[in-house]
Amino acid sequence: MNGAESLIQTAINAGLEVCFANPGTTELPLVRALDDVPGIRTVLCLFEGVCTGAADGYARMAEQPALTLLHLGPGFANGIAYLHDARRARSPVVNLIGEHATWHIGADAPLNSDIESLARPVSTWLRRNRSGEKLASDLSEAIAAARAYPGYISTLIVPHDCQLEPASGFVRLPGHAAPPRRVDEEELTRAIDLLQQNQPTALFLGGHALKPRGLLAAARIAAATNCKLLCETFPARLERGPDFPLLERLPYFPEQALATLDPFSTIILAGARTPVAFFGYPGFPSQFIREDQMQHVLAEPHEDATAALEALAEAVNAPVDLYFTPRPRPTRPSGQLTPETLCAAVAAVQPANAIIMDEGNTSSGAYLAVSQGAPPHSYLTQPGGAIGLGLPCATGAAIACPDRAVINIQADGSAMYTLQALWTQAREALNVTTIICNNRSYRILGLELKRAGVQDFGPTAQEMVSLAQPQLDWVQLSQGLGVPAARVLTADELVVQLERALAEPGPHLIEAWL
């Protein structure tokens, strides 16, 4: 057994099942080991950002780490943007980065780089392997670090010669990670006191608190105390449906976010960070909770927010049996295709247990409101804001949950960052339906320019915002990457194409002309 084989066997023993790969020459021993030691599903991606974004989507839905296999520093650099998103989503990911042979690094070959400096900002755990004998133990530590609650990114740099060196064997890891850190009783007691003061109070949820147990505990607390339930602007994973409470998502723009939080004297955070503005807007604060408002952190993101909410529900004598008012499902829209009718079409036809990956940006703002009566589903966004995540994240989610339909509401501009993911969807026959919201522009930039007081765009500003010259033909782009596609001009056509795509196996793309 060599180092590469011991590494792969260790990953299998740890329960890892998928590797998103874009390998090169320095990773060929690992590629051979994936053949010789069966048990890991390898998914070839045509761009490293698809590897890392897919690993994020997979980890969110499988709730276990995915592997990525990347080629030296430049290859890893191509995937950093979506590791940034994965870090913000608290997704467990283990990166394997091939490196030059130890004896060759001193030659400073063209692809030589300081990989550690690239990996450190997006990696909680980082190590350069020194020998084939230690590869298995190094990987076991990387996996353990990634699995630690609430989920982290580990990066292991693997020199070519160490992959080929003899190794005595693999390492066995415990099947499950250590339990998350419990919340201090003092923080729980303070939250109880605040909820019993009969002041306008919001319970602000994030992270793992947005999964079923946390949501139901929060609903019980709201029923007992009349507090308002809010959630992060861009949740990593939010479970929704008739058996879960309705949450108001904190708006993106600061004026709206401040107005949403303004009525509350007290804001209790559970699994969420203090909400801040995405950018520094002149005249607006960075933090949305005012100094005169009481902010109490019941549970930090790295603490067990779910258990804390359940304990809080018991402490305030919250009811166990909950009744949620039935919510009507929207009817199939017809007529003009607008962002609102697009979202209504998705909500009207999405099947039970669908996974919705929302990177529609300016075109999908209505989705959460119109889908309140939709069947149970998981809702994913991009907590880190690095655009282009939607297509690869949907790809990884589909691999994690092959029995669930994945619908990716995708802005056209950001889709161009990672359209290579369509090829992987076709190659793997994944159940992903992508809706391209084609407004032929970077519309968010246009909105931001208007917010900055620019009403009449000059020629340079117009060129920076417009994607109309030349126009992107998403039907041809998709078909060229192996995914069947159709263009729709009305809401009626969108409904028809969505139902067709959801009824057929494999990936589909619908270009919605807005």
C-alpha positions as CSV (number, residue, x, y, z in Angstrom):
1,M,0.0,0.0,0.0
2,N,1.3,3.4,-0.9
3,G,0.5,6.8,0.7
4,A,-2.3,7.6,-1.8
5,E,-4.0,4.3,-1.2
6,S,-3.8,4.6,2.5
7,L,-5.4,8.1,2.2
8,I,-8.3,6.9,0.1
9,Q,-8.9,3.9,2.4
10,T,-8.9,6.2,5.4
11,A,-11.5,8.4,3.7
12,I,-13.7,5.4,3.0
13,N,-13.4,4.1,6.6
14,A,-14.4,7.5,7.8
15,G,-17.7,7.3,5.8
16,L,-16.8,9.8,3.1
17,E,-18.5,8.9,-0.2
18,V,-17.9,11.6,-2.8
19,C,-14.8,13.4,-4.3
20,F,-15.3,16.4,-6.6
21,A,-12.2,16.4,-8.7
22,N,-10.3,18.4,-11.2
23,P,-6.9,16.6,-11.0
24,G,-3.6,17.2,-12.7
25,T,-0.2,15.5,-13.0
26,T,0.7,15.9,-9.4
27,E,-2.5,14.1,-8.3
28,L,-2.2,11.1,-10.6
29,P,-1.2,8.6,-7.8
30,L,-4.4,9.7,-6.0
31,V,-6.4,9.1,-9.2
32,R,-4.9,5.6,-9.5
33,A,-5.7,5.0,-5.9
34,L,-9.4,5.9,-6.4
35,D,-9.4,3.1,-9.0
36,D,-7.5,0.6,-6.9
37,V,-9.4,1.2,-3.7
38,P,-13.0,1.3,-4.7
39,G,-15.6,3.1,-2.5
40,I,-15.4,6.8,-3.3
41,R,-17.6,8.2,-6.0
42,T,-15.5,10.5,-8.1
43,V,-17.3,13.5,-9.9
44,L,-15.3,15.2,-12.5
45,C,-15.8,19.0,-12.7
46,L,-14.5,21.1,-15.6
47,F,-13.6,24.0,-13.3
48,E,-12.3,24.0,-9.7
49,G,-15.0,26.4,-8.6
50,V,-17.5,23.8,-9.6
51,C,-15.7,21.3,-7.4
52,T,-15.7,23.5,-4.3
53,G,-19.3,24.8,-4.8
54,A,-20.6,21.3,-5.3
55,A,-18.8,20.1,-2.2
56,D,-20.6,22.9,-0.3
57,G,-24.0,21.9,-1.7
58,Y,-23.3,18.2,-1.0
59,A,-22.2,18.9,2.6
60,R,-25.2,21.1,3.4
61,M,-27.6,18.3,2.3
62,A,-25.7,15.1,3.3
63,E,-24.5,16.7,6.5
64,Q,-21.1,15.1,6.1
65,P,-17.9,16.2,4.5
66,A,-17.1,15.9,0.8
67,L,-13.6,15.7,-0.7
68,T,-12.3,17.9,-3.3
69,L,-9.2,17.0,-5.4
70,L,-7.4,20.1,-6.8
71,H,-4.3,20.7,-8.8
72,L,-1.5,22.8,-7.1
73,G,-2.0,26.4,-6.0
74,P,-3.5,27.8,-9.2
75,G,-6.1,25.1,-9.3
76,F,-7.0,25.6,-5.7
77,A,-7.1,29.4,-6.3
78,N,-9.8,28.8,-8.9
79,G,-12.0,27.3,-6.2
80,I,-11.4,29.7,-3.4
81,A,-14.6,31.9,-4.0
82,Y,-16.9,29.0,-3.2
83,L,-14.9,27.8,-0.3
84,H,-15.5,31.3,1.0
85,D,-19.2,30.6,0.6
86,A,-18.8,27.2,2.2
87,R,-17.0,28.7,5.2
88,R,-19.8,31.1,5.7
89,A,-22.4,28.3,5.3
90,R,-20.4,26.3,7.9
91,S,-20.2,23.3,5.5
92,P,-17.7,20.5,6.2
93,V,-15.3,20.2,3.3
94,V,-11.9,18.4,3.0
95,N,-9.6,19.7,0.2
96,L,-6.8,17.6,-1.1
97,I,-4.3,19.8,-3.0
98,G,-1.6,18.0,-5.0
99,E,1.8,19.5,-4.7
100,H,5.1,19.1,-6.6
101,A,7.4,16.4,-5.3
102,T,9.3,17.6,-2.3
103,W,12.6,17.3,-4.1
104,H,11.3,19.4,-7.1
105,I,9.9,22.4,-5.2
106,G,13.3,24.1,-5.0
107,A,13.4,24.2,-8.8
108,D,10.6,26.8,-8.7
109,A,8.7,25.2,-11.6
110,P,6.1,27.4,-13.4
111,L,3.2,26.1,-11.3
112,N,5.0,26.4,-8.0
113,S,3.3,28.7,-5.5
114,D,2.8,29.4,-1.8
115,I,-0.3,27.1,-1.4
116,E,-0.5,27.8,2.4
117,S,-1.0,31.5,1.8
118,L,-3.9,30.8,-0.6
119,A,-5.5,28.2,1.6
120,R,-5.2,29.9,5.0
121,P,-8.1,32.4,4.6
122,V,-10.6,29.7,3.8
123,S,-9.3,26.8,5.9
124,T,-9.8,26.2,9.6
125,W,-7.4,23.3,9.5
126,L,-4.4,23.4,7.2
127,R,-1.4,21.1,6.9
128,R,1.4,20.1,4.4
129,N,2.0,16.4,4.4
130,R,5.6,15.3,4.9
131,S,5.6,11.6,4.1
132,G,3.5,8.8,2.7
133,E,3.4,7.1,6.1
134,K,1.7,10.1,7.6
135,L,-0.9,10.6,4.9
136,A,-3.5,8.5,6.5
137,S,-3.2,10.1,9.9
138,D,-3.0,13.6,8.3
139,L,-6.3,12.9,6.5
140,S,-7.9,11.5,9.6
141,E,-7.2,14.8,11.5
142,A,-8.5,16.8,8.5
143,I,-11.7,14.9,8.5
144,A,-12.1,15.2,12.3
145,A,-11.5,19.0,12.0
146,A,-14.1,19.4,9.2
147,R,-16.7,17.4,11.1
148,A,-16.4,19.5,14.3
149,Y,-19.6,21.4,14.9
150,P,-20.9,23.5,13.2
151,G,-18.7,22.4,10.2
152,Y,-15.3,23.6,9.0
153,I,-13.0,23.5,6.0
154,S,-9.8,21.4,6.1
155,T,-7.1,21.6,3.6
156,L,-4.3,19.0,3.2
157,I,-1.4,19.6,0.8
158,V,-0.2,16.3,-0.6
159,P,3.2,16.2,-2.4
160,H,3.5,13.9,-5.4
161,D,6.3,11.8,-4.0
162,C,4.6,11.3,-0.7
163,Q,1.6,9.8,-2.5
164,L,3.9,7.2,-4.0
165,E,5.9,6.3,-0.9
166,P,5.1,3.1,1.0
167,A,2.6,3.3,3.8
168,S,1.7,0.7,6.5
169,G,-2.0,1.2,6.4
170,F,-5.1,3.3,6.9
171,V,-6.6,4.9,10.0
172,R,-10.0,4.4,11.4
173,L,-12.0,7.4,12.7
174,P,-15.0,7.4,15.0
175,G,-18.2,7.3,13.0
176,H,-19.5,10.6,14.4
177,A,-18.1,14.0,15.4
178,A,-18.1,15.1,19.0
179,P,-21.3,16.8,20.2
180,P,-21.5,20.6,19.9
181,R,-20.7,22.8,22.8
182,R,-23.6,23.3,25.2
183,V,-24.9,26.8,25.9
184,D,-24.0,28.2,29.4
185,E,-26.9,28.1,31.9
186,E,-26.3,31.8,32.5
187,E,-27.1,32.7,28.9
188,L,-30.2,30.5,29.0
189,T,-31.4,32.1,32.2
190,R,-30.9,35.6,30.8
191,A,-32.9,34.7,27.7
192,I,-35.8,33.4,29.9
193,D,-35.8,36.7,31.8
194,L,-35.9,38.8,28.6
195,L,-38.8,36.8,27.1
196,Q,-40.8,37.2,30.3
197,Q,-40.5,41.0,30.4
198,N,-43.4,41.5,27.9
199,Q,-41.3,43.7,25.7
200,P,-41.4,43.5,21.9
201,T,-38.9,40.7,21.2
202,A,-37.5,39.0,18.2
203,L,-35.8,35.6,18.1
204,F,-33.2,35.8,15.3
205,L,-32.2,32.4,14.0
206,G,-29.4,31.2,11.9
207,G,-27.1,28.2,11.1
208,H,-28.3,24.8,12.4
209,A,-31.2,26.5,14.2
210,L,-33.0,26.6,10.9
211,K,-33.2,22.9,10.7
212,P,-36.4,21.0,11.9
213,R,-35.7,20.7,15.6
214,G,-34.6,24.3,16.0
215,L,-37.5,25.6,14.0
216,L,-40.1,23.7,16.0
217,A,-38.5,24.7,19.3
218,A,-38.5,28.4,18.1
219,A,-42.2,28.0,17.1
220,R,-43.1,26.7,20.6
221,I,-41.3,29.7,22.1
222,A,-43.1,32.1,19.9
223,A,-46.5,30.5,20.8
224,A,-45.7,30.9,24.5
225,T,-44.2,34.4,24.5
226,N,-45.5,36.1,21.3
227,C,-42.0,36.8,20.1
228,K,-41.3,37.4,16.4
229,L,-39.3,34.8,14.5
230,L,-36.7,36.2,12.1
231,C,-33.8,34.6,10.2
232,E,-30.6,35.5,8.5
233,T,-30.7,37.2,5.1
234,F,-28.9,34.3,3.3
235,P,-29.5,31.1,5.2
236,A,-27.3,28.1,4.4
237,R,-30.2,25.8,4.7
238,L,-33.8,26.6,5.8
239,E,-36.4,23.9,6.1
240,R,-39.9,25.1,5.0
241,G,-43.3,23.7,4.6
242,P,-46.8,23.4,6.3
243,D,-45.3,21.7,9.4
244,F,-42.8,24.5,10.1
245,P,-43.3,28.1,11.3
246,L,-43.1,31.1,9.0
247,L,-40.0,33.2,9.4
248,E,-39.4,36.6,8.2
249,R,-36.0,36.9,6.4
250,L,-34.0,40.0,7.3
251,P,-34.0,42.1,4.1
252,Y,-30.8,42.8,2.2
253,F,-30.8,46.5,1.9
254,P,-30.0,48.5,5.1
255,E,-33.1,50.7,5.0
256,Q,-35.4,47.7,5.0
257,A,-33.3,45.7,7.5
258,L,-33.3,48.6,10.0
259,A,-37.0,49.0,9.6
260,T,-37.6,45.3,10.2
261,L,-35.6,45.3,13.5
262,D,-36.8,48.8,14.6
263,P,-40.0,47.7,16.5
264,F,-38.1,45.4,18.9
265,S,-36.7,46.3,22.3
266,T,-35.0,43.0,22.6
267,I,-33.3,40.7,20.0
268,I,-32.2,37.2,21.0
269,L,-29.7,35.5,18.6
270,A,-29.7,31.7,18.3
271,G,-27.1,30.3,15.9
272,A,-26.8,33.5,14.1
273,R,-24.2,36.3,14.0
274,T,-25.1,39.9,14.7
275,P,-26.7,41.1,11.5
276,V,-24.5,43.6,9.6
277,A,-24.8,45.4,6.3
278,F,-23.4,43.6,3.2
279,F,-21.5,46.8,2.3
280,G,-20.6,50.1,4.0
281,Y,-23.3,52.4,2.8
282,P,-22.7,56.1,3.6
283,G,-25.2,57.3,6.2
284,F,-26.0,53.8,7.5
285,P,-24.5,51.8,10.4
286,S,-22.5,48.6,9.8
287,Q,-24.6,46.8,12.5
288,F,-28.4,46.7,12.2
289,I,-29.1,46.3,16.0
290,R,-29.1,49.7,17.6
291,E,-27.2,50.5,20.8
292,D,-30.4,51.2,22.6
293,Q,-31.8,47.8,21.7
294,M,-31.0,44.8,24.0
295,Q,-29.1,42.2,22.1
296,H,-28.6,38.8,23.8
297,V,-26.7,35.9,22.3
298,L,-28.4,32.7,23.4
299,A,-26.1,30.6,21.3
300,E,-23.1,31.4,19.1
301,P,-22.9,29.7,15.7
302,H,-20.4,27.1,17.1
303,E,-22.7,26.3,20.1
304,D,-25.7,24.0,20.2
305,A,-28.4,26.5,19.3
306,T,-30.9,23.7,18.8
307,A,-30.6,22.3,22.3
308,A,-30.6,25.8,23.7
309,L,-33.9,26.6,21.9
310,E,-35.4,23.3,23.1
311,A,-34.3,24.1,26.7
312,L,-35.7,27.6,26.4
313,A,-39.0,26.3,25.1
314,E,-39.3,24.0,28.2
315,A,-38.4,26.8,30.5
316,V,-41.1,29.2,29.3
317,N,-43.7,26.3,29.4
318,A,-44.2,26.4,25.7
319,P,-46.9,24.2,24.2
320,V,-45.7,20.9,22.7
321,D,-48.5,20.5,20.2
322,L,-48.5,23.2,17.6
323,Y,-51.0,24.2,15.0
324,F,-50.0,26.1,11.9
325,T,-52.7,27.8,10.0
326,P,-53.0,26.2,6.5
327,R,-51.3,28.3,3.8
328,P,-52.8,28.3,0.3
329,R,-50.5,27.2,-2.5
330,P,-50.3,29.7,-5.3
331,T,-52.2,28.9,-8.5
332,R,-50.3,28.5,-11.7
333,P,-49.6,32.0,-13.0
334,S,-50.3,33.1,-16.5
335,G,-49.7,36.1,-18.7
336,Q,-46.6,38.2,-18.5
337,L,-43.4,36.7,-17.3
338,T,-42.0,38.8,-14.4
339,P,-39.9,38.1,-11.4
340,E,-43.1,37.7,-9.4
341,T,-44.8,35.3,-11.8
342,L,-41.5,33.3,-12.2
343,C,-41.4,32.8,-8.4
344,A,-45.1,31.9,-8.4
345,A,-44.6,29.3,-11.1
346,V,-41.9,27.6,-9.1
347,A,-44.0,27.6,-5.9
348,A,-47.0,26.3,-7.8
349,V,-45.4,23.2,-9.3
350,Q,-42.4,22.3,-7.1
351,P,-42.8,18.7,-5.8
352,A,-42.7,17.7,-2.2
353,N,-39.2,17.5,-0.7
354,A,-37.7,19.6,-3.4
355,I,-34.4,21.4,-2.8
356,I,-34.5,25.1,-3.9
357,M,-31.1,26.7,-4.6
358,D,-31.8,30.4,-4.8
359,E,-29.3,32.6,-6.6
360,G,-31.9,34.5,-8.5
361,N,-30.7,37.7,-6.8
362,T,-32.9,40.5,-8.1
363,S,-35.3,38.1,-9.8
364,S,-36.2,35.8,-6.9
365,G,-37.1,38.2,-4.1
366,A,-40.7,37.2,-4.1
367,Y,-40.1,33.4,-3.8
368,L,-40.2,33.1,0.0
369,A,-43.5,35.0,0.2
370,V,-45.3,33.2,-2.6
371,S,-44.0,29.7,-1.5
372,Q,-45.4,29.8,2.0
373,G,-48.0,27.2,1.0
374,A,-45.7,25.0,-1.0
375,P,-45.0,21.4,0.0
376,P,-42.1,20.7,2.4
377,H,-38.7,21.7,0.9
378,S,-35.2,22.8,1.7
379,Y,-34.1,26.3,0.8
380,L,-30.5,27.1,0.1
381,T,-28.8,30.4,-0.5
382,Q,-25.2,31.8,-0.6
383,P,-24.2,33.0,2.9
384,G,-20.9,34.3,1.7
385,G,-22.1,36.3,-1.3
386,A,-19.5,35.0,-3.8
387,I,-21.7,34.9,-6.9
388,G,-21.8,31.9,-9.2
389,L,-22.4,29.4,-6.4
390,G,-25.9,28.4,-7.6
391,L,-25.1,26.0,-10.4
392,P,-22.4,24.0,-8.5
393,C,-24.2,24.1,-5.2
394,A,-27.3,22.6,-6.9
395,T,-25.1,20.0,-8.4
396,G,-23.7,18.9,-5.1
397,A,-27.1,18.9,-3.5
398,A,-28.4,16.6,-6.2
399,I,-25.6,14.1,-5.6
400,A,-26.3,14.2,-1.9
401,C,-30.1,13.6,-2.4
402,P,-30.6,11.7,-5.6
403,D,-34.3,11.0,-4.7
404,R,-35.2,14.7,-4.4
405,A,-35.8,17.2,-7.2
406,V,-33.4,20.2,-7.2
407,I,-34.6,23.5,-8.6
408,N,-32.0,26.2,-9.1
409,I,-33.3,29.7,-9.5
410,Q,-30.3,31.3,-11.2
411,A,-29.5,34.9,-12.3
412,D,-28.0,35.0,-15.7
413,G,-24.9,37.1,-14.9
414,S,-23.7,35.0,-12.0
415,A,-24.5,31.8,-13.9
416,M,-21.7,32.6,-16.4
417,Y,-19.2,32.2,-13.6
418,T,-19.8,28.4,-13.3
419,L,-21.8,27.3,-16.3
420,Q,-19.4,24.3,-16.6
421,A,-21.5,22.7,-13.8
422,L,-24.1,21.9,-16.4
423,W,-21.7,19.5,-18.0
424,T,-21.3,17.7,-14.7
425,Q,-25.0,17.6,-14.3
426,A,-25.4,16.0,-17.7
427,R,-22.5,13.5,-17.1
428,E,-23.9,12.4,-13.8
429,A,-27.6,12.5,-15.0
430,L,-28.5,14.6,-12.0
431,N,-32.1,15.6,-11.2
432,V,-31.5,19.4,-11.5
433,T,-33.8,21.9,-13.2
434,T,-32.1,25.3,-13.7
435,I,-34.2,28.4,-14.4
436,I,-32.0,31.1,-15.8
437,C,-33.5,34.5,-15.0
438,N,-32.4,36.2,-18.2
439,N,-32.8,40.0,-17.7
440,R,-29.7,40.6,-19.8
441,S,-27.9,42.6,-17.1
442,Y,-26.1,42.8,-13.9
443,R,-29.3,44.3,-12.5
444,I,-28.1,44.5,-8.9
445,L,-25.4,46.9,-10.1
446,G,-28.0,49.1,-11.7
447,L,-30.0,49.1,-8.5
448,E,-27.0,50.0,-6.4
449,L,-26.1,52.9,-8.9
450,K,-29.6,54.3,-8.5
451,R,-29.4,54.0,-4.7
452,A,-26.1,56.0,-5.0
453,G,-28.0,58.8,-6.7
454,V,-27.2,58.0,-10.3
455,Q,-30.4,58.3,-12.3
456,D,-29.1,58.7,-15.8
457,F,-26.4,56.1,-16.6
458,G,-23.6,57.3,-18.8
459,P,-22.2,55.0,-21.6
460,T,-19.5,53.5,-19.4
461,A,-22.0,52.6,-16.6
462,Q,-24.4,51.2,-19.1
463,E,-21.7,49.0,-20.6
464,M,-20.8,47.7,-17.1
465,V,-24.4,46.8,-16.3
466,S,-25.6,45.4,-19.6
467,L,-25.2,41.8,-20.8
468,A,-27.2,42.5,-24.0
469,Q,-24.3,43.0,-26.5
470,P,-23.9,40.2,-27.5
471,Q,-26.9,38.5,-25.9
472,L,-26.2,35.2,-24.1
473,D,-28.1,32.3,-25.7
474,W,-28.7,30.0,-22.8
475,V,-30.5,27.4,-24.8
476,Q,-27.4,26.9,-27.0
477,L,-25.0,27.2,-24.1
478,S,-26.9,24.5,-22.2
479,Q,-27.4,22.2,-25.1
480,G,-23.7,22.5,-25.9
481,L,-22.9,21.2,-22.4
482,G,-25.3,18.3,-22.7
483,V,-28.4,19.6,-20.9
484,P,-31.7,19.9,-22.7
485,A,-33.0,23.4,-22.7
486,A,-36.0,25.6,-23.7
487,R,-36.7,29.3,-23.8
488,V,-39.9,30.7,-22.3
489,L,-41.5,34.1,-22.8
490,T,-44.6,33.9,-20.7
491,A,-45.6,32.6,-17.3
492,D,-47.8,30.0,-19.0
493,E,-44.9,28.6,-20.9
494,L,-42.7,28.5,-17.8
495,V,-45.3,26.4,-16.0
496,V,-45.5,23.9,-18.9
497,Q,-41.7,23.6,-19.2
498,L,-41.2,23.3,-15.4
499,E,-43.7,20.5,-15.2
500,R,-42.1,18.7,-18.1
501,A,-38.6,19.1,-16.7
502,L,-39.7,17.9,-13.3
503,A,-41.4,14.8,-14.8
504,E,-38.4,13.7,-16.8
505,P,-35.2,12.2,-15.4
506,G,-31.9,14.1,-15.7
507,P,-31.0,17.8,-15.8
508,H,-32.9,20.5,-17.7
509,L,-32.5,24.2,-18.2
510,I,-35.2,26.8,-18.8
511,E,-34.2,30.2,-20.0
512,A,-36.8,32.6,-18.6
513,W,-36.8,35.8,-20.7
514,L,-37.6,38.6,-18.3
